[in-house]
Amino acid sequence: MARSYRMMTFKPFCRWLASGTVDAMSNTMRAISQDTLGGPEVLREIELPRPAPGPSQILIRVHAAGLNPTDWKHRAIAGLFLPPPPFVLGWDVSGVVEAVGFGVTLFAPGDEVFGMLPYPHGHGSLADYVVGPARAFARKPGNVDHVVAAATPLAALTAWQALIDTAKIRAGQRVLIHAAAGGVGHFAVQIAKSRGAYVIGTASAAKHEHLRALGADELIDYRAVDFAEVVSEVDVVLDTLGEENSRRSLPTLRPGGLLITLLGAGTQVDLPAEAARHGVGFASLLVEADHAGMNSVAELLGSGAVVPIIAGVFPLAEAAKAHAIGETDRTLGKLVVSLV
C-alpha cells in the first residue's frame, strides 16, 4: 500500500512538470539588487533568471511594488533579519499570476493578486517576476489599480494584526496611534475607525487635514505639544517609533489598556515589566504573511473603508530615488515602484 500511495501522488506531480506550465529559468528579468550595504546609491538594476514556482507557490508578473521603511533599513544596516547582500529587496507586490506551482488551488494564471511576501525572508518584489506562497496573497479588488494595491499589504497587515488580532479593538474604545501619517499609521487610523473606535493621532500639523479626511477624531502636533501631557485614558496605544516613545506612552493608558510596539521595542527587557507596573498590557509585533488577514484587507480596500495615501510613484530605474525620499521619514503615506 505504501508503494501504491507514493506512485499515486507522484504521477500528478510528473504530469504537471511535463505540461510546460512553468518555463523554468529560460527567461531573464529586471531586478533592483545590491552587492553591499549602504545608501541608496548601492542599488542597481540587473538581470536575473526568471524564477519558477515550486509546490504551493505562484509566479507573479509584478505590476507594482510598495516600499516600506524596512526596505531602506535592510539596504543600509547589517545585523537585521537578512544575511549579507547580494539580495533583491521588496515585500509588497501587486500583479498578475503567470504560473502556479503544484498543489495550488486558490489562483490560476491571469488572476490579479496582491499581498506581502513572507516577512522577513520572502523579500524580492523589486523585480519583473516574483514567487511566493499562494496563501500569502489575496485577489486584488477589481476597482483598485495595481499601484494602490501594492501600497497596501505590509503596512495594512501590520495595522490589522496589531489592532484587530492583538488588541481586538471594539466600538467606543480610545486608540492612540503614533506617526499616524506614516505607512502603518494611516492604515491604522482607518482600520480603527472601521471598528468604531475613537482615534487620536500624533503627526505634524501639515498632515492633520489628510488624517481628518481618513477619520481621525483628535490630532496632536508632536512638534508643538507633548502628547503625554494631553492624552489620557486610552485603551490601546500603537507605537511605530521605538522604545522611548513607547515608555512615554504608558501613562496615557487606562488600567488594563494595551501598548503595542513595533520596530523591536519589545527587545528591551525592562519595557514589559514597566508596563506591568503601570497596570497595562504589552505586546511587540512583527508582521506575518496572513491569507485571512489579506482577505480582510482586500475587503476593506475594495469597499473604500481603507484608502492608501500614495506619496509618489517611481519607475524601476528610479528605485534608489524612492529609497532616498522614503528614508527622510517625512513622506505622507506610501511610496510605490511601478514596473509596467
KABELRA-V200498 format. One record per residue. RES is the residue in one small letter. OMEGA is omega in degrees with one decimal (NA if undefined). D_CENTER is the distance of its C-alpha to the mean C-alpha in Angstrom with 2 decimals. Layout:
BEGIN
RES;OMEGA;D_CENTER + RES;OMEGA;D_CENTER
END
This chain:
BEGIN
m;-178.7;45.87 + a;-179.7;43.26 + r;179.3;44.24 + s;-179.2;44.07 + y;-179.8;40.57 + r;-179.1;39.27 + m;-178.6;40.90 + m;-179.0;39.56 + t;-175.4;35.91 + f;-177.0;36.36 + k;177.1;38.15 + p;178.7;35.32 + f;179.9;33.10 + c;178.6;35.87 + r;178.1;36.31 + w;179.7;32.61 + l;-176.4;32.96 + a;-171.8;36.12 + s;-177.2;34.85 + g;178.8;33.23 + t;-179.3;29.89 + v;177.4;28.21 + d;-165.8;29.85 + a;168.6;28.53 + m;-179.5;28.39 + s;-178.7;31.01 + n;175.7;28.96 + t;179.8;27.06 + m;172.6;23.95 + r;175.2;22.66 + a;174.0;19.91 + i;-175.4;18.93 + s;175.9;19.95 + q;179.4;21.49 + d;-177.9;24.41 + t;173.9;24.16 + l;178.3;22.06 + g;-179.4;22.57 + g;-179.3;21.89 + p;-177.6;20.55 + e;179.4;23.95 + v;-179.7;23.26 + l;179.3;21.01 + r;177.7;23.18 + e;-179.8;23.27 + i;171.8;24.82 + e;177.9;25.79 + l;173.0;24.75 + p;176.0;25.93 + r;-178.6;24.02 + p;175.0;22.54 + a;-178.7;23.73 + p;171.9;22.07 + g;177.5;23.44 + p;178.0;24.14 + s;179.8;21.42 + q;171.7;19.33 + i;173.3;18.96 + l;-176.7;19.40 + i;167.7;17.50 + r;-171.8;19.01 + v;172.5;16.17 + h;179.5;16.80 + a;179.5;13.86 + a;178.0;10.90 + g;176.8;8.40 + l;-179.4;8.58 + n;178.8;7.15 + p;179.6;9.80 + t;179.0;9.27 + d;-177.8;10.63 + w;176.5;13.80 + k;177.7;14.27 + h;177.5;14.45 + r;-167.8;16.58 + a;-165.7;18.99 + i;174.7;19.30 + a;173.4;20.92 + g;172.8;20.52 + l;-173.1;16.78 + f;-170.9;15.38 + l;172.5;16.60 + p;-179.6;20.28 + p;176.6;22.00 + p;18.4;21.54 + p;172.0;22.16 + f;174.0;18.69 + v;-177.7;16.42 + l;179.2;12.98 + g;178.5;9.85 + w;-178.9;7.07 + d;-178.5;6.24 + v;168.3;9.65 + s;-177.9;12.19 + g;-175.5;15.77 + v;178.5;18.88 + v;179.1;19.86 + e;-179.6;22.60 + a;178.9;23.78 + v;176.9;23.20 + g;-178.9;24.12 + f;175.5;26.78 + g;-178.8;26.18 + v;179.2;23.40 + t;-175.1;24.43 + l;-172.3;21.41 + f;177.1;21.32 + a;176.8;23.94 + p;-177.8;24.28 + g;178.9;23.79 + d;174.6;21.10 + e;-174.7;18.28 + v;171.5;14.90 + f;-179.7;11.17 + g;178.6;8.32 + m;172.8;6.07 + l;-173.5;8.82 + p;-177.1;9.76 + y;6.2;8.48 + p;-166.7;10.42 + h;-178.2;13.28 + g;-175.0;12.15 + h;174.6;11.43 + g;-174.2;13.47 + s;177.3;12.13 + l;-177.3;14.29 + a;179.9;17.24 + d;-179.8;19.30 + y;176.1;18.62 + v;174.0;16.26 + v;177.4;16.83 + g;177.7;14.70 + p;-178.9;15.62 + a;-174.1;16.60 + r;169.3;15.21 + a;-171.7;11.56 + f;173.9;12.07 + a;176.2;13.60 + r;177.6;16.17 + k;175.2;15.28 + p;-176.3;17.36 + g;-178.4;20.48 + n;-177.7;20.65 + v;179.7;17.37 + d;-173.9;17.36 + h;178.9;15.09 + v;178.5;14.08 + v;180.0;12.98 + a;-178.5;11.21 + a;179.7;9.37 + a;-165.0;8.34 + t;-158.5;6.68 + p;-171.6;4.47 + l;-177.3;0.74 + a;-179.6;3.70 + a;176.8;6.02 + l;177.3;5.73 + t;179.7;6.12 + a;179.9;8.82 + w;-177.5;10.22 + q;177.1;10.70 + a;-170.9;12.18 + l;-176.1;14.39 + i;-177.1;15.34 + d;-173.9;15.32 + t;-176.7;16.34 + a;-178.7;18.26 + k;-176.5;19.39 + i;-179.8;20.11 + r;-175.0;22.92 + a;177.0;24.94 + g;178.6;26.80 + q;179.2;24.81 + r;-176.3;24.13 + v;175.3;20.64 + l;-178.4;20.19 + i;177.7;16.87 + h;-176.2;17.01 + a;-171.5;15.69 + a;179.4;15.43 + a;179.6;15.17 + g;-177.7;12.13 + g;177.8;8.59 + v;-173.6;7.90 + g;-174.7;11.66 + h;170.7;12.52 + f;-179.9;10.43 + a;177.2;12.03 + v;-174.9;15.33 + q;179.1;15.26 + i;178.1;14.26 + a;178.9;16.93 + k;179.4;19.39 + s;176.8;18.93 + r;176.0;20.30 + g;179.7;23.13 + a;171.1;22.28 + y;-169.8;23.84 + v;173.1;21.18 + i;-179.1;22.08 + g;171.3;19.94 + t;-179.5;20.62 + a;175.6;20.34 + s;-173.6;22.92 + a;-177.6;25.56 + a;-176.4;24.78 + k;-175.2;21.49 + h;-178.1;23.12 + e;179.0;24.28 + h;-177.5;20.86 + l;174.5;19.64 + r;178.5;22.84 + a;178.0;22.22 + l;175.4;18.95 + g;-180.0;21.12 + a;-178.1;21.21 + d;-174.9;24.64 + e;-176.5;25.34 + l;-177.1;24.14 + i;175.0;25.17 + d;-174.6;25.64 + y;179.5;24.81 + r;-176.0;27.11 + a;-172.6;30.07 + v;173.9;29.65 + d;-176.6;28.93 + f;-176.7;26.61 + a;-179.9;28.26 + e;-173.5;31.55 + v;-178.8;30.67 + v;177.0;28.13 + s;173.3;29.37 + e;174.6;29.26 + v;-179.1;25.56 + d;-176.5;24.25 + v;169.7;20.68 + v;171.8;19.22 + l;-175.4;15.51 + d;177.5;15.67 + t;-168.6;13.08 + l;176.2;16.11 + g;-167.1;17.74 + e;-174.3;20.90 + e;178.3;23.51 + n;176.6;21.73 + s;-179.4;21.03 + r;-179.3;24.70 + r;179.9;25.92 + s;-174.4;23.98 + l;-178.5;25.83 + p;179.6;28.99 + t;-176.2;27.22 + l;171.8;26.51 + r;174.7;29.19 + p;-177.9;30.68 + g;178.3;28.51 + g;-174.4;25.32 + l;172.2;22.01 + l;176.6;20.13 + i;-177.5;16.47 + t;173.2;15.33 + l;174.5;12.39 + l;171.4;13.05 + g;-179.8;15.68 + a;-178.9;18.10 + g;177.2;19.05 + t;177.5;20.76 + q;-169.1;23.46 + v;-177.2;25.99 + d;-177.4;27.79 + l;174.9;25.01 + p;179.5;25.02 + a;178.5;28.81 + e;175.9;28.89 + a;179.7;26.79 + a;178.8;29.34 + r;176.4;32.17 + h;-180.0;30.84 + g;-179.2;30.79 + v;178.1;27.05 + g;-177.6;24.34 + f;174.9;21.62 + a;175.2;18.29 + s;-168.3;15.89 + l;168.8;12.46 + l;-174.3;10.22 + v;179.6;7.27 + e;170.7;8.80 + a;-164.8;8.94 + d;-177.3;10.74 + h;179.4;13.01 + a;178.3;14.46 + g;178.4;11.37 + m;177.1;10.27 + n;177.4;13.91 + s;177.2;13.94 + v;178.9;11.14 + a;178.6;13.18 + e;178.3;16.25 + l;-178.9;15.21 + l;-178.8;14.16 + g;-179.0;17.40 + s;-176.7;19.51 + g;177.7;18.49 + a;175.7;17.64 + v;179.9;14.21 + v;177.9;14.37 + p;169.9;11.99 + i;-179.1;14.14 + i;-178.5;14.34 + a;-179.6;15.71 + g;178.0;16.83 + v;-173.8;16.93 + f;171.4;18.39 + p;-178.1;20.10 + l;-177.9;19.25 + a;-179.7;22.30 + e;178.5;20.96 + a;179.3;17.70 + a;177.7;19.47 + k;177.9;20.26 + a;176.7;16.70 + h;-177.3;15.89 + a;178.1;19.03 + i;-177.3;18.20 + g;-174.6;14.72 + e;169.9;16.19 + t;-178.1;18.80 + d;179.8;16.46 + r;-177.6;18.35 + t;174.9;16.21 + l;-179.9;15.74 + g;-168.4;12.42 + k;172.7;10.51 + l;-175.2;12.11 + v;172.5;12.31 + v;179.3;14.55 + s;-177.1;16.87 + l;178.6;18.71 + v;NA;21.32
END
